[in-house]
């Protein structure tokens, strides 16, 4: 019998969101059933990848799709794909000096660390990051001035981690990419709209399987058929070390189909669930709580709690993690004295536990 106790583990209340460090998300019974079917049967794996890709491409109204092991793997394999352009020699020699068209154009404000730096995944794919613009600004003109004969692609990171101020849109990046006949890769790992970025002109779009879609560990690359086929070819090269199992391929495919049917929790629902939590936290001395929207503009609402007493936010965050269950929060604004609580994976009982723990900490 599997249990927390068997391995000496703490339970976790995940109020930080769909975070890799906590296993990202929970999966449904239907997804578990699909994983079990995959685990109990054999397949011609190359055909499984092609057919599940075709099935997902039909659902997502795009030319083709490829399931990979994670969104990070999607970045590395997409970069390798556009550099190699379908060359089998490149697949077997991904870092060869015979190919010098390796520059990946990336807005400076998008070269972030999301758990690993974006440039690490680009370099793993054999690319060389060329930062454009500035940390607080990037325009289409900034992209254009850095394009050279060595440019292989433009990479756009759509994430709450990136700089949001004065950044060009995906549509603007797509216009530049088309003008210079470069592929545009969009990393939309945690985004919820599975149609928006291909419709905006991106050639390859990368999603995390375990975030918005609440699937098992997986990633998805969708877009233009030729480019996706080049990504698929990477399974014979760098993608071999990033392969995904048959159980997760089928579980993820089911998760996408379910996601398109039922969607995700709406922002209005989050606000309703947050309201009594905010009221309870505001009754604790030294804390001031309010509801805020996701910084990247998604329909996600969270509790923003300001440490207004003698105990600083970083100390409160540490103490929330110390007991069992450990309570994890969003820590990005801790240096400003703010703790955020993302409740998408938190039920009513756990919200009560969080309030009780905050009361104990703030005594």
Residue, then its C-alpha position, 0 to 999 in steps of 0.5 A: x500500500x502506497x502512503x506518505x508514511x511508507x516513505x516518510x513524507x509530509x502531506x502537502x497542501x498546494x496553495x502555490x498553483x500548478x508547480x513542478x516542485x510539488x508534482x504540478x497537478x492531480x489527475x482524474x479517474x478517466x486519466x488514470x484509467x487511460x494510463x492503466x490501459x497504456x500500462x497494461x498493453x503494448x503498442x508500436x510506439x512510433x505509430x502510437x506517437x503519430x496517431x495520438x498526435x493526429x487525434x490531438x491535432x484534429x481536436x486542436x484544429x492544427x496541422x499536427x501535434x507531438x506529445x513529449x515528456x515535458x514543456x522543457x523537452x518541447x523547447x529543447x526538441x523544437x529548437x533542435x528541430x528548426x536547426x536541423x530542418x529534418x536532417x538525419x545527419x543533424x539528428x545524430x550530430x546535433x552539435x556539429x560545426x557543419x551547421x552554423x545557423x543556430x541563433x535563437x532570437x529571444x526577448x531579453x525579458x523572456x530569458x527567465x528561470x522558470x525552474x531552469x533558465x530558458x537558455x539552458x533548454x535552448x542550448x540543450x537543443x543546440x541553439x545559441x540565445x541572442x537576447x533582443x531589446x531590454x529587460x523592460x521593453x522589446x518591440x518588433x523593431x528590436x527583433x528585426x535589428x538582431x536577425x542575421x543569416x545565422x538566425x534559426x528561429x524566434x522564441x517567445x515565452x508566454x508566462x507569468x515569469x516573464x516581464x509583462x511591461x512594454x513587450x511585443x505581442x505574439x502577433x507582432x512576433x509572428x509578423x516579424x517571423x513571417x517577414x524574415x521566413x523564420x519559424x516562431x516558437x511559442x512556449x505557452x507551458x501554463x497557458x489555458x488557451x490551446x488555440x490562441x497561439x497557432x491562430x496568432x501565427x506561431x509555427x510551433x506552440x509548446x504546452x505543459x501537460x500537467x498544468x492547465x490540462x491536469x494531465x500526467x507528466x507530459x508536454x505537447x508541441x503543436x503547429x505546422x506539420x513540417x515543423x512538428x515532423x522535425x520535432x518527432x524526428x528528434x526521438x532518434x536524437x536528443x529526444x531519446x533521453x526525454x522519452x515519454x512512456x505509453x501510459x502517460x501518452x494515453x493519459x495525457x491524450x485523455x486529459x486534453x480531450x477532457x479539458x476541451x470538454x469541461x475546461x478549467x475552474x473559472x475566475x468567478x468561481x475562484x473569487x467566490x471560494x476566496x471571499x470567505x478565506x479573505x474575510x477569515x485572514x483579515x481577522x488575524x492580527x498582522x495580516x491584510x488580505x485581498x483578491x488579485x488577478x494573475x499578473x499575466x492577465x489569465x482568468x486566475x484569481x488568488x489571495x494576496x496576503x500582506x505581512x503587516x505585523x512584526x513577522x516578515x513574509x519570508x518567515x511566515x512562508x517558512x513556518x507554513x512549510x515546517x509542519x505536517x501537512x506542509x503548506x506551500x504558497x506563491x513566494x514571488x513577492x515575498x521580498x515585498x512582504x506579500x504571500x499569494x495563495x493559489x486555490x485551484x488545487x485547494x479544497x474547502x477543508x484545506x482552506x480552513x487548515x491554512x487559516x488555522x495555521x496562519x492563526x497559530x503562526x501569528x499568535 
